Amino acid sequence: MWRVLKSSALLLLLGISGSTVAVERIATPGGQMSIVWKSGFSEGEQTKLRSWLEHAAQTTSLLNGEFPLRETRVYVNRARSSGPVPWAHTIRDSHPEGVEFHVNPNSSLEDFFSDWTAVHEFSHLFIPYPGRNDIWISEGFASYYQNILMARAGVLTERRAWQKLADGFGRGAKDRNAHISLGDLSARMHRKGAYMRVYWSGALYFLEADIALRKRGQSLDAVVAEYNKCCRQKSHYWTGLKLVQSFDQIAGTELFEPLFKAYQSEYRLRDYSEILARLGISLKNQRVEFSSDQALQQIRQKFTRPREFRTPTS
């Protein structure tokens, strides 16, 4: 069963783009989120959307116990669509950083909870934007964690989370730009329509790194948590290479940078079935099957084991 957090909200007026709009503040683990209702929503619609945003923030916080930023601004727009969240994007060039969502408020709360978009966009906020040349790192990070975190929240079963990752890798493997390296393709992603290879190559990169870390008693969770403490808010021009070098320094490894350079130079998404096999996951007719090996099972379940939400204190 999904868990919905009830929190008090503070309504205030905020000047944005030369106008005054109503803004609602809600608590997140370790911080607060300002919701800017940019379209007219009824009280019932706002209640539903607020519950969805709270739940998505709590789900995202299952990476390290805290939401990525202490201050986050979220813009909510009404949209016409058959799905709950037809479009969203992360806002990097403002203070505080945030996310803009376009939503169909006629969708059910269950549909909003099941949708991956908010967790994906919120996950982006754990790391800085590395530039379009390395957008595969940014999109891969969010694509990887959206599934892992939704499993920890109980929205996805363990099997479903791994199936969604495997399906994504499969889509990435079908990319037709085999004459272009991932590093070059990343900057040309929109022009080439190469979203699947860029996104899912990045997700596979972080899965492979996380497996290597966990087999030595560490985790990507812990590295990201420490990065947020030491480096996330530093005034710095970040590239993918600088980011992964920081990860290696934090972890005391020579893992992230060599793996980054290997992925960046590859012309196809690497063999994801071999990487999944390191966790006792096989694919039969593209369906996920789990090995009965208990050692592999214990490692695998560390990724997706359900966790309790933390009550915001702010």
N, C-alpha and C positions, 0 to 999 in steps of 0.2 A: 504494500500500500504506500502511495506517495505521502510524504509528510509536508504539510503546509505550515509555514511559520507565521504566526500572528505577531505583528509588531505595530507600535504606535507610529503615526505619520505626522509630520509637521508641514503645514501649508504656509507658503510665503509668496511674496511677489519678487520677481527677478527681472532685471532689465536685460533682454537679449536682442541683439540686432536692432537696437533703437526702439524697441517696444517693451511693454511690461506684460509678463505672462505669469500665470499661476504655476508654482513649482511645489512639488510634494517631496519631502525628505523622508526616507525610510532607512532603517539601520541595516547594515551588512556586517558579517563577522569581521571585526577589526576596523570598521569604518562606516561610511554612510553613502547613500545613493540619492541623487536629486533626480526626480522624474519630471520632465517637462512635457505636459500634455499639449502637443502642438495642434491637435484636431479636437473637435467637440466629441467628448465621450460622456455617456450617461453615468450616473453614480454606480449602477450595476456593472457596466462595462469596466469602469475604473477599478472596481473591487476585484473583478476577475483578472484584469491585466496586472494589477498590483501583486496578487497572489502568485501569478506566473513569474514575474520578475524577482520576487523574493525567493521563490523556489529555485529559479535558475541561478541566482546569486549564491544561495546555499550550496547548490550542486557544484558550482565552480569552486567554491571554497574547500571542497573535499580534496583538493590537491595538497594543500598544506595547512588547512584549518582557518585560513583567512582569505578574504576577497583580495584580488590583486592590488587594488588601490584603496587608499584611505578615503579619497574623495573621487566619486564617479558621477558623471552626468549622463542621463539617459533621455533621449528624445523619442516620443511615441507619436506616430502618425497613423491616421486611418487609411486603409487601403482596401480595394476590392480584389478579392482573390478566393479561390476555392480552398486554399490552405491557410493556416493561422498566421504565418510570418513569411510573406512572399519575398521580402527583401530587407536586408539590414547591412550596416557597415560600421566599422570602428572609426572613431574620430580621434585623430592623433594630434592635430594642430591646434588644440585649445587647452585651456587650463580651467578645470580639470579635464583629463581625457574622458572619453565615454563612447557610447554606442547610439546610433540612430536606428530605430525599428519602424518598419511599416507593417501594420498588423490588420488582420480581419477580426474585429471584435465579436463577430457572429460565431466564430469557432468556439467549441466547448473548452472548458478549462482542461479537461483530459487531453484534448488535441494540443493545447499549448504546452502542457507538461511533456508530452511525447515528442515535441518538435525539438530538433537539435540546435536551431539557429542561435538562441540566446546563449547557451553554454559555449558554443563555438566562438561567438563574438566576445564574450566575457573572458574566455581563455586567452584570447589575443593580448589582453591587458597585462598578462604576467611578464611579457617580454616586450622590448621596444620594437618599433618598425625597423627592419634591417635594410630597407630600400628595395626597389622593385627588382634589382638584379638578384637579390636573395629572397624574393618573396616566397620561394618554396620552403624556406625555413619557417617563416611566419605562418603560412597557411597549413603547413604540415604539422606544426605544433598544435594549432587549434583543432585540426581534424583528428589528430591522435587523441587528444585529451577529451574531446566532446564525447567520445564513446566510452573511454575509461571512466570518466567522472559520472556519466549517466548510469553506468553499471553500479558504481559505488553508492549512488543515490537510490538505487532500486528501480529506476525507470526502465532500464534494460536488464535482462538476465545476463549472467556471465556468458552463456552460449550466444545470445543475441548480440552482445557487444563485440565478441570476436568475429561473429559472422559479418557484421557490418564493416569491421576493419578489413576482413578478407575480401568482401565484395568491393570495397573501395580500391584495394590493391589491384583487384582484377580489372576494374575500369581503367586504372592508371596504366596497366600493362598493355591495353589496347591502343594506346596513343600511336599515331601514324607519323610522328616526327622523329623517326629513329636516326635521321641524319643530323640531328641537332642535340648537343649535350644539354644536360639539365641546367647547367649554369647559364648557357646562352638562351635556352628556351624560357627560363624564368622571366627574363626581361621582356620577352615577346609573347608572353602567355595569352594576353587578350587578343593580339593580332592573329595568333595561330590557333586560338580556341583550345589551348592545351591545358585546360584547368585540371583535368583528371590526373594527368601525369605529374603536373607540378604539385598539386595538393597531396596526392597519395605517395609520391616519392618522398616528400617531406615527412609524412606520417610514418612511413616505413623507416626512415632514418631515426626518428625518435624512438620507435619501438625497438629497433636493433640496439640503440645506445642504452635504452632502459633495461633490456635483457642482460646486456653485458654488465651493467652496474649492479643489478640485483644478484647476479651470480657471484659477485664479490662483496655482497652484504651492504651495498649502497642502493640508491634509487634516483631516478630523475626527479621525483617529487622533492627529495631532500636538496638536490642541487638547485632546483628552481627556487625553493624556499630561501636558501642562503643567498642566492643571486638577488632576490627581492630585498633582502636586508642590506646587502653591501653595495649593490651596483645599479639597481633598476632606475633610481631617481637621479643618478648622476647626469650632469649636463654633458652629453657626449654624442658624437655622431656614430651611431652603431651600424655596423655591417654584419652580415651573417658570420663572417670569419671572426670578427672581434667578439661577437656573442659567444660562439662556441669555444673560443680561447678562454674566455672568462669561466665557462662551465668546466673546462679542464682544470683550470687553476683552483676552482672551488673543490672539485672532486679529487684533486691530486692524481689525475690520470693523463694519459696520452691517448684519449679515446675520441673525443668529440671532433677535434680538428682533423686528424687523419681520415676519419669517417666522412666528415664534411667534404673534404677535397676529393675523396673517392666518388661520393654521390654526385658531386657537382660536375665531374668529368664524364659521367656515364651517359650513354645514348639510349638506354632502355631502363625501365624499372627493373631492379634486380629480382632474383628469384625469391619471392616472398614466401613460397611454400617451405623453403629450407629454413627461413628465419622463424616462421611459425612453428616448425618442427622442434625448435630449441625449447619450446614451451609444452611440447607434447600435443600439439595441434596439427591434425592432418586434414586434407581436403579430399572428400570423396564426392565426385560430381559437383564440385564447388561448394559442398556443404561441410561445415566444420564438424570434426569428430575429435573427441578428447582421448588421449592415451590414459591407460589405467596406472601408469607409473606414478607412484605417490610423491616421489621427489619432484618430478616435473609439475605435478598437480599443485604442490605447495608453493612452488615459485609462481606458477600461473595465477593462482588465486590471490596472491599479494597485489596484483595489478587491479583487480576488480572487486575485491571483498567489500561487501556493504559496510558503510560507515555511518555514524550518527552525525546529524547536523549539529553545529555549534550555535548556541543562542547568541545573537548580537548583544553587545553591551553598550554600544554608543546610542 
